[in-house]
């Protein structure tokens, strides 16, 4: 009986040691996860600024393109008017 209790006690001590090791590893993992979260936040912030700049550039290009389209349309209309005037002159 004493020997059985000793075996059980040894196993409990071994399990206790394993639990302590697991707790230590878990704390290390928590620390690593927190570090990764910080890095992800920095990356999101930096990329967010870059994406904002890209979208601003896209918006500027789009607006310039729309303005050029309007200018081309106005030039075509003026050209048509001039062609009509030339036809009347002939």
Phi, psi and omega in degrees: 000316180298322180293322178296317179296322179295319178298315179297317180296319177297318179293321178296317177297321178295318178295320179298318178295317178298319179296318178298319178297317179296319178298318179296314178297321180297319177297319178298318178295320178300316179297316179296319178297317179297319177298317179296321178300318179297317180296319179297318178298318179297315180297315179299319180295312181296315181290327177299317178296319180294319179295320177301317179295320178297317180293324176297316178298318178298317180297317179297317178297318180298314181296319178296320179297318179296321178295319178295320178299318179296317179299317180296319179298315179298319180296318179298318179296317178297319178299316179298318178298316180295321178297319178296319179296320179295322179295323179291327181291323183292000000 
